[in-house]
Amino acid sequence: MSLFYAGTVPSTQAERPNVIVIMSDDQGGGDYGFMGNDIIRTPELDAMAKQSGLLTKFYVSPVCAPTRASLMTGRYNYRTRCIDTYIGRAMMDTAEVTVAEVLREADYRTGIFGKWHLGDLYPMRPMDQGFEDSLIHRGGGIGQPSDPIGAEGKYTDPTLLKNGVETLMKGYCTDIYFDGAIDFIESVVKRKENFFAYIATNAPHGPYHDVPEKLYQEYLKVDFRPIMINKKVGSARLKSETDKLARICAMITNIDENVGRLFEKLDELGVRKNTIVIYLNDNGPNSKRYVGDMRGMKTHVDDGGVRSPLVFHWPTKVKALKTSDELCAHIDLMPTILDACGVAMPAKVKIDGRSFLSLLTGKKNSWPKRQVVIQTHRGNVPQLYHHFALHEEPWKLVHPTGFGKEQFIGEPKLELYDLGKDPYQKNNVAAQHPKVFQRLKKSYENWFADVSSSRPDNYAPPRIVIGTKHESRSVLTRQDWRHAAGRPWGRDSNGYWLLESLKPDNYEVELIFKEEHPAGQAVITAGKTRKKLSLVAKQKRGHGVMMALPAGRFKFSVEAIFNGKTQGPHQVILKVQ
């Protein structure tokens, strides 16, 4: 047993629960029948909710990767170096200890199926962070610059990474993830072992070009105006919104159908009663649509952007329809899961969350008054006061300056809301409650200082390590580069990758471009080493050169020049010779 593990577990497999965490991507807090949505069909999740415990005030981050970092570690994402969703800032520091690592040390079998979004290359892959079985896509979603070449944007018959190897799969991506999880669960149960399965769909995240066709056609006949925020839309806009919502809803109902398949398999295997199944979404909805009595959507720090229902199914321990409205968050998932499994937190790991298991099992009713802070925005370094929300029931202190800005200019204009009386955040009561305002403002400032000092050089981006036995090749994509010029993912953009090599070596370097191009030249720079390469017109792949790369830490960049204009490659493949 590793030194990282400091707990004891029940002696037999039957005495401890299995765990499944299902997290959808960009499904909003109102996108469920049991949350009052009469348009989107979620019969399986509705049935699950009726047989489960429910947390009604459960908070997540407003965008993908930060939520995932907190879920995995029980820590605020700013402690983990994961501060954004792309350009090298979605990578999580490898010193972080994940729930998968701890459970694996406790002899659970661990598997991930779907979206990781915390680093595509060694040592940040899921198999480097505790998962034995891994079936995932790269980056933040299918359809992004990290897609395998030749399989761009394919939700149907995608090329996924199966234990790190690009593998052509058949079927629709969500079905494939659940198929993989079901096969994994069945194999573990047959071995009479315990499992932790993390099913993180990339649906209903965009793009929306490839959705389950039958469900899409059914939803095209639906009148979506009851769940539209702006109900006074013209006929052209209504047609466009209907098409978009039909695609999103088709993806959500497809997830729901797969949840039903999963429960059928648990029943068939006879393990449902002692299997914890948790369902949540990673942030608010990806369009302005129904979110109950809240306002906001994805990227917003209003409640509609950062609140998710959390359904907790555990028939032997949690009574059906057991509901709690206590303040909980993504940082609480890891300690709750470990608590349920009888596994102690590693002795040297500092977490921010706490187990909410007692709220659902009824062992005790007390829950201390607490504060939960949510903050994230674009950029390389978090800014004090920028796009944050502090929650302390019933108060919400918020500065909604906009996720997409790297910084706000001027003095902060903080707002205070009493969510107990004003859940839609219509009335800023900062002037009426100056003592509360000042107390919460100070609490936030202390929180920001604390999370920003978790380790030396706290916000330095993690580095990709190349030339190891763990990867036969390293695929550098725009997902993980540090942006330097142009629009981050635009054709005219460029950036550099932060690499580390344990020893100098000779590499085959292949440059890949997304679009056809004229003849040109590329300058490849690795630390102090430079290499020039002629680029053949209209050739997307096959631009290759041998290059000696140094040991240690260095920047790696490519400047491709076409007709006097400079841009970066779409991807670069490095392979040791």
KEFIRO-361218 format. One line per field, with one value per residue (C-alpha): residue in three letters; x, y, z; residue number from 1. Coordinates in steps of 0.25 Angstrom, whole numbers. Layout:
<rs>
res [ALA_...]
x [X_...]
y [Y_...]
z [Z_...]
n [NUM_...]
</rs>
This chain:
<rs>
res [MET_SER_LEU_PHE_TYR_ALA_GLY_THR_VAL_PRO_SER_THR_GLN_ALA_GLU_ARG_PRO_ASN_VAL_ILE_VAL_ILE_MET_SER_ASP_ASP_GLN_GLY_GLY_GLY_ASP_TYR_GLY_PHE_MET_GLY_ASN_ASP_ILE_ILE_ARG_THR_PRO_GLU_LEU_ASP_ALA_MET_ALA_LYS_GLN_SER_GLY_LEU_LEU_THR_LYS_PHE_TYR_VAL_SER_PRO_VAL_CYS_ALA_PRO_THR_ARG_ALA_SER_LEU_MET_THR_GLY_ARG_TYR_ASN_TYR_ARG_THR_ARG_CYS_ILE_ASP_THR_TYR_ILE_GLY_ARG_ALA_MET_MET_ASP_THR_ALA_GLU_VAL_THR_VAL_ALA_GLU_VAL_LEU_ARG_GLU_ALA_ASP_TYR_ARG_THR_GLY_ILE_PHE_GLY_LYS_TRP_HIS_LEU_GLY_ASP_LEU_TYR_PRO_MET_ARG_PRO_MET_ASP_GLN_GLY_PHE_GLU_ASP_SER_LEU_ILE_HIS_ARG_GLY_GLY_GLY_ILE_GLY_GLN_PRO_SER_ASP_PRO_ILE_GLY_ALA_GLU_GLY_LYS_TYR_THR_ASP_PRO_THR_LEU_LEU_LYS_ASN_GLY_VAL_GLU_THR_LEU_MET_LYS_GLY_TYR_CYS_THR_ASP_ILE_TYR_PHE_ASP_GLY_ALA_ILE_ASP_PHE_ILE_GLU_SER_VAL_VAL_LYS_ARG_LYS_GLU_ASN_PHE_PHE_ALA_TYR_ILE_ALA_THR_ASN_ALA_PRO_HIS_GLY_PRO_TYR_HIS_ASP_VAL_PRO_GLU_LYS_LEU_TYR_GLN_GLU_TYR_LEU_LYS_VAL_ASP_PHE_ARG_PRO_ILE_MET_ILE_ASN_LYS_LYS_VAL_GLY_SER_ALA_ARG_LEU_LYS_SER_GLU_THR_ASP_LYS_LEU_ALA_ARG_ILE_CYS_ALA_MET_ILE_THR_ASN_ILE_ASP_GLU_ASN_VAL_GLY_ARG_LEU_PHE_GLU_LYS_LEU_ASP_GLU_LEU_GLY_VAL_ARG_LYS_ASN_THR_ILE_VAL_ILE_TYR_LEU_ASN_ASP_ASN_GLY_PRO_ASN_SER_LYS_ARG_TYR_VAL_GLY_ASP_MET_ARG_GLY_MET_LYS_THR_HIS_VAL_ASP_ASP_GLY_GLY_VAL_ARG_SER_PRO_LEU_VAL_PHE_HIS_TRP_PRO_THR_LYS_VAL_LYS_ALA_LEU_LYS_THR_SER_ASP_GLU_LEU_CYS_ALA_HIS_ILE_ASP_LEU_MET_PRO_THR_ILE_LEU_ASP_ALA_CYS_GLY_VAL_ALA_MET_PRO_ALA_LYS_VAL_LYS_ILE_ASP_GLY_ARG_SER_PHE_LEU_SER_LEU_LEU_THR_GLY_LYS_LYS_ASN_SER_TRP_PRO_LYS_ARG_GLN_VAL_VAL_ILE_GLN_THR_HIS_ARG_GLY_ASN_VAL_PRO_GLN_LEU_TYR_HIS_HIS_PHE_ALA_LEU_HIS_GLU_GLU_PRO_TRP_LYS_LEU_VAL_HIS_PRO_THR_GLY_PHE_GLY_LYS_GLU_GLN_PHE_ILE_GLY_GLU_PRO_LYS_LEU_GLU_LEU_TYR_ASP_LEU_GLY_LYS_ASP_PRO_TYR_GLN_LYS_ASN_ASN_VAL_ALA_ALA_GLN_HIS_PRO_LYS_VAL_PHE_GLN_ARG_LEU_LYS_LYS_SER_TYR_GLU_ASN_TRP_PHE_ALA_ASP_VAL_SER_SER_SER_ARG_PRO_ASP_ASN_TYR_ALA_PRO_PRO_ARG_ILE_VAL_ILE_GLY_THR_LYS_HIS_GLU_SER_ARG_SER_VAL_LEU_THR_ARG_GLN_ASP_TRP_ARG_HIS_ALA_ALA_GLY_ARG_PRO_TRP_GLY_ARG_ASP_SER_ASN_GLY_TYR_TRP_LEU_LEU_GLU_SER_LEU_LYS_PRO_ASP_ASN_TYR_GLU_VAL_GLU_LEU_ILE_PHE_LYS_GLU_GLU_HIS_PRO_ALA_GLY_GLN_ALA_VAL_ILE_THR_ALA_GLY_LYS_THR_ARG_LYS_LYS_LEU_SER_LEU_VAL_ALA_LYS_GLN_LYS_ARG_GLY_HIS_GLY_VAL_MET_MET_ALA_LEU_PRO_ALA_GLY_ARG_PHE_LYS_PHE_SER_VAL_GLU_ALA_ILE_PHE_ASN_GLY_LYS_THR_GLN_GLY_PRO_HIS_GLN_VAL_ILE_LEU_LYS_VAL_GLN]
x [0_5_10_-1_-12_-15_-28_-35_-46_-56_-49_-59_-64_-78_-76_-72_-80_-76_-77_-81_-81_-88_-86_-91_-85_-93_-106_-113_-119_-133_-131_-138_-153_-151_-146_-159_-155_-167_-160_-148_-150_-142_-151_-139_-133_-146_-148_-134_-137_-150_-142_-130_-125_-124_-116_-123_-112_-100_-90_-80_-71_-77_-68_-63_-49_-49_-61_-54_-41_-49_-57_-45_-37_-47_-39_-42_-37_-28_-20_-18_-12_-25_-30_-37_-42_-31_-18_-10_-18_-27_-16_-16_-3_2_5_-10_-16_-29_-41_-37_-23_-28_-38_-28_-19_-30_-32_-43_-43_-44_-49_-52_-61_-63_-57_-45_-41_-29_-17_-16_-1_8_8_-6_-14_-24_-16_-5_-15_-21_-30_-26_-36_-38_-46_-47_-46_-35_-37_-50_-59_-60_-59_-47_-33_-29_-37_-29_-25_-36_-46_-49_-63_-68_-78_-82_-71_-61_-46_-44_-32_-33_-23_-15_-16_-24_-35_-46_-59_-73_-86_-90_-80_-89_-94_-79_-75_-87_-83_-69_-73_-83_-73_-63_-73_-77_-62_-59_-72_-68_-55_-62_-55_-60_-60_-60_-66_-66_-75_-73_-81_-76_-91_-99_-86_-85_-83_-97_-95_-95_-107_-115_-124_-137_-138_-134_-145_-155_-151_-152_-167_-167_-170_-159_-164_-168_-153_-147_-143_-146_-160_-163_-155_-157_-161_-146_-140_-150_-147_-132_-134_-143_-133_-122_-130_-135_-121_-117_-129_-127_-113_-119_-130_-119_-111_-124_-126_-112_-114_-126_-117_-107_-117_-122_-108_-106_-119_-115_-101_-108_-100_-110_-113_-99_-94_-94_-99_-97_-102_-98_-95_-82_-88_-100_-107_-100_-111_-121_-132_-140_-132_-143_-144_-130_-123_-111_-104_-91_-79_-88_-86_-100_-107_-112_-98_-92_-103_-106_-115_-108_-115_-109_-114_-110_-122_-116_-112_-120_-135_-143_-147_-137_-134_-124_-124_-111_-99_-90_-81_-72_-60_-69_-70_-57_-58_-72_-68_-57_-66_-76_-65_-59_-46_-38_-32_-17_-11_-3_-14_-21_-35_-45_-58_-65_-73_-88_-92_-98_-108_-114_-112_-119_-108_-108_-115_-105_-97_-88_-90_-80_-75_-73_-65_-66_-57_-51_-49_-40_-25_-12_-13_-26_-29_-35_-50_-51_-63_-66_-77_-77_-88_-92_-107_-115_-105_-98_-86_-83_-75_-80_-70_-70_-63_-57_-49_-35_-37_-47_-43_-45_-51_-59_-74_-78_-93_-100_-112_-121_-124_-135_-143_-138_-133_-133_-123_-132_-129_-115_-116_-101_-105_-116_-106_-92_-87_-91_-85_-71_-70_-73_-63_-52_-55_-54_-41_-35_-40_-33_-20_-20_-23_-13_-2_-4_10_22_19_5_-1_11_5_9_19_17_28_33_42_37_33_19_16_22_19_14_3_4_-9_-14_-22_-9_-1_2_-5_5_-2_-15_-29_-26_-31_-32_-24_-15_-12_1_7_17_17_24_32_41_51_59_70_74_69_67_52_44_36_23_16_1_-8_-23_-25_-18_-7_3_17_24_35_34_44_44_50_53_60_73_72_65_62_56_47_41_26_20_8_-6_0_-7_2_16_24_35_49_59_63_71_63_70_69_62_51_49_39_35_29_27_26_20_21_12_12_19_8_12_3_4_2_-11_-3_11_15_28_34_47_56]
y [0_14_24_33_24_26_19_6_0_-11_-25_-30_-25_-27_-17_-5_2_3_18_23_38_43_58_64_76_89_82_93_92_93_83_72_68_67_81_86_85_80_81_73_58_52_40_32_43_47_32_33_46_39_28_36_48_62_74_86_96_90_99_97_106_114_106_92_89_97_89_76_80_82_70_61_67_73_86_100_100_112_103_92_102_99_113_113_104_105_111_103_107_95_86_81_81_66_68_68_55_51_43_32_31_30_19_12_11_5_-6_0_-2_11_16_28_29_42_56_58_72_74_71_63_58_52_54_60_49_41_29_37_42_29_23_9_9_21_24_39_50_60_75_81_74_67_78_85_87_75_65_54_57_51_50_65_68_53_50_38_28_36_34_33_31_17_16_26_20_27_17_17_15_11_18_31_37_37_22_18_24_17_4_5_8_-4_-13_-8_-10_-24_-29_-23_-29_-43_-42_-39_-25_-11_0_15_19_33_35_50_52_63_65_74_83_88_87_83_77_63_58_46_47_41_49_62_60_57_70_78_77_83_97_102_116_112_110_121_133_143_138_150_145_147_135_134_134_124_115_116_115_103_96_98_94_82_77_80_73_61_60_61_51_42_43_40_27_23_25_15_5_7_4_-8_-14_-11_-19_-30_-31_-30_-19_-7_-7_-5_4_19_27_42_51_65_76_83_97_105_103_106_115_125_115_111_110_110_122_126_135_133_122_116_125_134_134_137_124_120_118_111_103_89_79_67_54_43_29_19_10_3_16_28_29_32_47_51_66_75_90_92_99_89_89_82_82_73_61_55_55_50_38_35_36_26_16_16_21_32_44_43_50_61_65_78_79_90_82_74_61_64_49_52_61_50_38_45_41_56_68_79_85_97_111_111_120_115_123_121_129_127_136_136_139_134_139_141_155_159_162_158_150_143_139_136_129_128_125_133_143_144_154_155_163_158_165_155_141_145_157_155_166_177_192_201_199_187_189_177_173_167_158_151_139_134_146_149_136_143_154_166_175_178_180_184_198_192_182_189_180_168_173_177_164_156_165_162_147_147_155_145_133_139_141_127_120_128_124_109_106_114_121_117_120_115_106_91_86_74_64_58_46_36_22_26_32_27_41_54_61_76_84_98_93_93_104_117_127_138_144_145_140_128_117_125_122_134_130_125_121_112_99_98_85_77_66_57_55_61_53_53_55_53_66_66_79_78_89_90_97_96_107_112_109_115_113_109_112_102_107_98_106_111_101_106_98_103_95_97_95_89_96_90_80_78_67_61_73_66_69_62_71_70_74_78_73_81_91_99_106_100_108_108_120_117_128_128_140_148_145_137_127_114_100_93_81_76_62_59_45_40_33]
z [0_-4_7_1_6_21_23_25_17_20_18_7_-6_-2_10_2_-9_-24_-29_-42_-45_-57_-62_-74_-81_-83_-78_-70_-56_-62_-73_-65_-64_-49_-49_-55_-70_-77_-91_-90_-88_-77_-72_-67_-59_-53_-49_-43_-35_-29_-24_-19_-10_-16_-13_-18_-15_-21_-28_-39_-47_-59_-69_-72_-67_-54_-49_-53_-46_-33_-35_-36_-25_-14_-16_-22_-36_-34_-25_-36_-47_-55_-57_-71_-82_-93_-98_-87_-75_-74_-70_-56_-47_-46_-31_-29_-23_-30_-24_-35_-29_-15_-18_-27_-15_-7_-18_-26_-40_-47_-61_-68_-81_-88_-85_-76_-80_-70_-79_-92_-91_-81_-69_-68_-75_-67_-67_-60_-50_-45_-56_-60_-72_-80_-92_-95_-105_-105_-101_-96_-106_-120_-131_-125_-130_-122_-130_-136_-151_-160_-150_-147_-141_-141_-131_-139_-141_-134_-132_-117_-108_-102_-92_-99_-113_-124_-127_-137_-130_-136_-132_-125_-115_-103_-106_-107_-94_-87_-94_-89_-75_-75_-81_-70_-59_-63_-64_-50_-44_-50_-43_-30_-28_-26_-37_-38_-52_-56_-69_-74_-86_-96_-99_-100_-102_-116_-128_-131_-145_-141_-132_-130_-143_-138_-126_-133_-143_-132_-125_-137_-135_-121_-118_-109_-106_-92_-88_-96_-88_-99_-103_-113_-125_-139_-148_-154_-140_-135_-146_-143_-128_-130_-138_-128_-116_-124_-125_-111_-106_-114_-108_-94_-96_-102_-89_-81_-89_-86_-71_-73_-80_-68_-57_-65_-65_-50_-48_-57_-49_-36_-31_-32_-17_-13_-24_-22_-35_-35_-46_-48_-59_-60_-62_-66_-80_-93_-98_-91_-86_-74_-61_-51_-42_-45_-56_-64_-73_-76_-73_-63_-48_-46_-40_-54_-58_-46_-39_-43_-36_-31_-30_-21_-23_-12_-9_4_11_5_5_-7_-8_3_0_5_2_10_2_-5_-16_-26_-16_-7_-16_-14_2_1_-8_1_13_7_3_16_11_18_11_9_21_14_5_8_2_3_2_13_12_10_12_26_19_11_20_32_42_47_43_47_35_39_33_22_10_-4_-14_-29_-39_-52_-65_-77_-76_-70_-56_-48_-44_-30_-31_-45_-49_-35_-26_-11_-5_9_12_9_3_-10_-12_-27_-37_-51_-59_-71_-72_-86_-81_-76_-67_-63_-62_-51_-37_-34_-33_-24_-23_-11_-12_-2_-10_1_-3_-17_-24_-38_-33_-36_-24_-20_-5_-3_2_12_18_19_30_23_10_17_24_12_3_14_13_-2_-1_9_0_-12_-5_1_-12_-19_-10_-10_-16_-21_-34_-32_-46_-54_-65_-64_-74_-84_-82_-95_-99_-88_-89_-85_-99_-113_-118_-113_-121_-118_-121_-120_-107_-99_-106_-99_-108_-114_-126_-133_-129_-119_-129_-141_-154_-152_-137_-132_-119_-112_-104_-90_-91_-82_-86_-77_-87_-101_-112_-127_-131_-144_-144_-153_-155_-158_-164_-164_-178_-191_-192_-202_-202_-190_-179_-165_-154_-142_-129_-117_-106_-113_-125_-138_-151_-164_-172_-186_-187_-200_-205_-202_-193_-180_-174_-177_-174_-166_-161_-152_-140_-127_-115_-102_-88_-78_-79_-92_-101_-114_-125_-140_-149_-162_-173_-185_-194_-184_-173_-160_-154_-145_-149_-146_-139_-137_-135_-128_-128_-123_-133]
n [1_2_3_4_5_6_7_8_9_10_11_12_13_14_15_16_17_18_19_20_21_22_23_24_25_26_27_28_29_30_31_32_33_34_35_36_37_38_39_40_41_42_43_44_45_46_47_48_49_50_51_52_53_54_55_56_57_58_59_60_61_62_63_64_65_66_67_68_69_70_71_72_73_74_75_76_77_78_79_80_81_82_83_84_85_86_87_88_89_90_91_92_93_94_95_96_97_98_99_100_101_102_103_104_105_106_107_108_109_110_111_112_113_114_115_116_117_118_119_120_121_122_123_124_125_126_127_128_129_130_131_132_133_134_135_136_137_138_139_140_141_142_143_144_145_146_147_148_149_150_151_152_153_154_155_156_157_158_159_160_161_162_163_164_165_166_167_168_169_170_171_172_173_174_175_176_177_178_179_180_181_182_183_184_185_186_187_188_189_190_191_192_193_194_195_196_197_198_199_200_201_202_203_204_205_206_207_208_209_210_211_212_213_214_215_216_217_218_219_220_221_222_223_224_225_226_227_228_229_230_231_232_233_234_235_236_237_238_239_240_241_242_243_244_245_246_247_248_249_250_251_252_253_254_255_256_257_258_259_260_261_262_263_264_265_266_267_268_269_270_271_272_273_274_275_276_277_278_279_280_281_282_283_284_285_286_287_288_289_290_291_292_293_294_295_296_297_298_299_300_301_302_303_304_305_306_307_308_309_310_311_312_313_314_315_316_317_318_319_320_321_322_323_324_325_326_327_328_329_330_331_332_333_334_335_336_337_338_339_340_341_342_343_344_345_346_347_348_349_350_351_352_353_354_355_356_357_358_359_360_361_362_363_364_365_366_367_368_369_370_371_372_373_374_375_376_377_378_379_380_381_382_383_384_385_386_387_388_389_390_391_392_393_394_395_396_397_398_399_400_401_402_403_404_405_406_407_408_409_410_411_412_413_414_415_416_417_418_419_420_421_422_423_424_425_426_427_428_429_430_431_432_433_434_435_436_437_438_439_440_441_442_443_444_445_446_447_448_449_450_451_452_453_454_455_456_457_458_459_460_461_462_463_464_465_466_467_468_469_470_471_472_473_474_475_476_477_478_479_480_481_482_483_484_485_486_487_488_489_490_491_492_493_494_495_496_497_498_499_500_501_502_503_504_505_506_507_508_509_510_511_512_513_514_515_516_517_518_519_520_521_522_523_524_525_526_527_528_529_530_531_532_533_534_535_536_537_538_539_540_541_542_543_544_545_546_547_548_549_550_551_552_553_554_555_556_557_558_559_560_561_562_563_564_565_566_567_568_569_570_571_572_573_574_575_576_577]
</rs>
